[in-house]
């Protein structure tokens, strides 16, 4: 009894500590009732000052805890060590224990060590402590305090004689040490602006959403559990002299600006979704709840654990946001009894935010109001949705939280595009005033109809735009159902490329095949994914192509409905389950369809599965047995008796030693394949496996998981499902799991991370969605059709490049099969459908700024940053001709009609005409004085040249004559493009304005315009002329309606400034070139061969890793040839991609220089640097910058004669070019000669170098070289 009473006291102390002091009395009145002794003992343990502690945990402190064998002195003593952690100081005390700052020795780092206080290690407290450790172990996010270790360690205390004495072992939790202050105090001390407070909460939502995705609900979010840490200044690597700039004429803003980071602490009362046992044990008793009253949702206060989900934390986030904005909580609960406080939260309405500040009226009030809705069904469904709406507000985009009324959308549109306010406001004013005046003055019916039509058109446009915005946000939040609804409700007559793009991102290019074979009951895919073999309800067996959906072959009919169809590993045998309750099994040859054997009266077949060795096949029925039959004869080889009836699944593990079986009533089992002994059982309702059988995907009520099939050991859980799980599927590689819910949505999760990848919508859900055995595609029978997704695994947009250094420009080949990109020191060619590199043509040090492909698509012209033009072959990238350097930087170039000449515009306003084969100069023409851009029409007969004064001059090419001028802007014109019909010219300027100019209006103004609010750097028309893509300095790509100038969609996936845009000729894709990425935005898949992109992506990950490890192309190829994880097909593809990528001149020179410029590196590092630079010098033997790097590497390695020859070659090359020698070459040649014992020559050259260097000492590299030389010359030269 005493033990039970002690646990009761302990539990009440914990629960009271979770309450404000004002609420404790009411709580104890209810909890202790008439037991005065119980209340007295609890109050004695709570008898401490009630104050805030700005420490690791914001929980009312306890300076004195009395328990078995515990007194004040013990509670206040500081231990020396806990386990392997050295205690530094006490930083706080909380309901479960004490928090110390401690040092971990290996790895050496500060940690927050949370230890259960001595004397209170009861079972209930241990449960809560262990629960916090389990909850945190699921999480890995910068906004959540990271747990390093949880365990039990020996506590060492200082003894009377100064030596350490050990006590009993104590549970501890070692966590990230967070130095910060509560979020409300941080905002107040920093006097953060409203937008900064909103941004802070948005980042907090990101962290909470991560926890929710991991199945963890916090349940006690409050300021004290959210500390804000100050950002550390960015550490930017200093570039060497050979590192390129962005080459864009303006700085590229960083997208990684340091921001304060909120950190969530104290998951002691968090709930693990699906862990109902834990949820129940953490309740404090009948009618009592966990949490902090002012931040608790109505359903949390009600104490019904079944109603608590992610929206409970959304409510707390809303309260925090309210408090941050208003400076007070939504409800004043201080001093109120617990029951009254609970009633207020459940029933009363909070004051509107606009009563505190009129500036909160509108969107901010709407966001907060939706977050703290009493009915959780009306709240944001997730923290991600709340964050998305906050960020939409910050970007002046329409919210999802309110009905998209025309007036509301128009107001948002005007705020985002202030330059359009005059035009839009005038239009709106005309509409409104016109309607009023027409009513007031009874104007003609024609005028009324015109105004009504305009009003309706404007409302339709706004409805379309808001629908796209809602769909885009829903896709980013993985809410497929909402995205589908938003897209379907948009006006059909306005749907264009942007709608197709979002639809593709939602459907992942899913295609509907209608082979005309009748109702398809089941299907399996051939190994290469080129066809599906299908069984129908009429007993027909057909092979259907996956590209066109036509029937390739009909196999002999079975004469009865086919329940299941399975191909063996090499597509040589086909297993069929036929005919319902009295069914039979058949084995046929494939693709011939000849009957090999038949087994009658097996009962209704549940599942088939081939053994990994191919000699046996498992047959499971709805009865309680599984049979292993000989593949060739059908003879029974082994029978397995199960404890329950088979239901959903049979299969083998990877080596065939374990039989896996899905049983009825939601159970599964692993059975020894040799003995039939049951090895493990567990709760699960659906199965699938990968590799094959290397991992096991299962579903249990509420969520899906991954198990290790040999032991049944749990490896990974996925986020909780919104509805009943109908099926799970895993790809053969064991990297993806698909979870089909009753809503018709299939969610895909990454097995390694547990994160969602994408979702597929199948309405209504019929057969489970299955993976192709190779590649990233999936398929599903659907009535008389087949749904096929070619690539469900890839990112959207599709990233084809993330290389070293900036990218500048790109063009498509007309068939969309090649994308040519100008990058740092090279032209690179990719297959934009798969992401595979095709070839690389190295240009040396210059950047490739502009590209143009001739009409025959055989020659590619490239403008380099060193003012030269290069001609390369389209097929392989061989350099065919190089021009002499022009007088100034090249701004643009284009082929003329018939590709006989090139027109090249330089920065001085001269248009150079070059021969199309030799690049010899033909003539030079003056066009404008300060040119900025060059554009040409589709027929290459007309060009437009923009200038720094905001003008555009139009010229006919043949014959050469000026045909008009446009005053486009008061700012510099920064981008121009012609429509494909040539009747519209679009321009962008340095102020972010995009304007459309119709040729019928040249000299008389412009058609509609749009403000992007950041400088425009690139423009491209869609092939149909209906849309323009505008890329800006901040990386945003806006998709704009040509007719009205309305921005339909903003794409913000690129990294760095958008330097180039181009649509594929067929309009299916938009290639977006950014300084740090190249992406393909698709509106339909660019490749129809299932799995090609997935295979390339998987192989590229191996190639990328090999280049990261080895650097040199030859070393990479050698590593790939020995990689045991690659199949022979993958190995060949990997080596092809590696050879196509080749060496990277800019990166290798920069990497090598970053090593050799220091005199204190190891010989191994210098040798690596030399290996990096040698192939570059071999490719460009007359490039002084590369030779300089090689010479310094040789000098560092003591290869002095080689270094001398290299530096002398550098000096000779500079002399040939009529340029002064590089000071670094002179310094290092002097040092080389000194070390060779040629003292007189060295001293003479050193004096010259010293004199030149005296004016360059502000350069850090030169300064370090001079000091190194001074140290060397202070010592006598060795004898030669």
Buried (B, 14 or more C-beta within 10 A) or exposed (E): EEEEEBBBBBBBBBBBBBBBBBBBBBBBEBBBEEEEEBBEBBBEBBEBEEEEBEBBBBBBBBEBBBBEEBEEEBBEEEBBBBBBBBBBEBBBBBBBBBBBBBBBEEEEEEBBBBBBBBBBBBEBBBEBBBBBBBBBBBBEBEBBBBBBBBEEBBBBBEEEEEEEEEEEBBBBBBBBBBBBBBBBBBBEEBEBEBEBBBBBBBBBBBBBBBBBBBBBBBBBBBBBBBBBBEEEEEEEEEEBBBBBEBBBBEEBEEEEEEEBBBBBBBBBBBBBBBBBEBBEEBBBEEEBBBBBBBBBBBBBBBBEBEBBBBBBBBBBBBBBBBBBBBEEBBBEBEEBBBEEBBEBBBEEEBBEBBEBBEEBEBBBBBBBBBBBBBEBEEBBBBBBBBBBBBBBBBEBBBBBBBEBBBEBBBBBBBEBBEBBBEBBEEBBEEBEEBBEEBEEEEEEEEBBEEBBEBBEEBBBBBBBBBBBBBBBBBBEBBBBBBBBBBBEBBEEEBBBBBBBBBBBBBBBBBBEBEBEBBBBBBBBBBBBBBBBBBBBBBBBBBBBBBBEBEBBBEBEBBEBBBBBBBBBBEBEBBBBBBBEEEBBBBBBEBBEBEEBBBBEEBBBBBBBBBBBEBEBBBBBBBBBBBBBBBBEEBEEBBEBEBEBBBBBBBBBBBEBBBBBBBBBEBBBBBBEBEEBEBBBBBEBBBBBBBBBBBBBBBBBBBBBBBBBBBEBEEEBBBBBBBEEBBBBBBBBBBBBBBBBBEBBBBBBBBBEEBBBBBBBBBEEBBBBBBBBBBBBBBBBBBEBBBBBBBBBBBEBBBBBBEBBBBBBBBBBBEEBBBBBBBBBBBBBBBBBBBBBBBBBBBBBBBBBBBBBBBEEBEBBBBBBBBBBBBBBBBBEBEBEBBBEEBEBBBBBBBBBEEBEBBBBBBBBBBBBBBBBEEBEBBEEEEBBEEBBBBBBBEEBBBBBBBBBBBBBBBBEBEEEEEEBEBEBBEBBBBBBBBBBEBEBBBBBBBBBBBBBBBBEEBEEEBBBBBBBBBBBBBBBBBBBBBBBBBBBBBBBBBBBBBEBBBBBBBBEBBBBBBBBBBBBBBBBBBBBBBBBBBBBBBBBBBBBBBBBBBBBBBBBEBBBBBBEEBBBBEBBBBBBEEBEEBEEEBBBBBBBBBBBBBBBBBBBBBBBBBBBBEBEBEEEBBBBBBBBBBBBBEBBEBBBBBBBBBBBBBBBBEBBEBBBBBBBBBBEBBEEEEEEBBBBBBBBBBBBBBBBBBBEBBBEBBEBBBEBBEEEEEBEBBEEBBEBBEEBBEEEBEEE
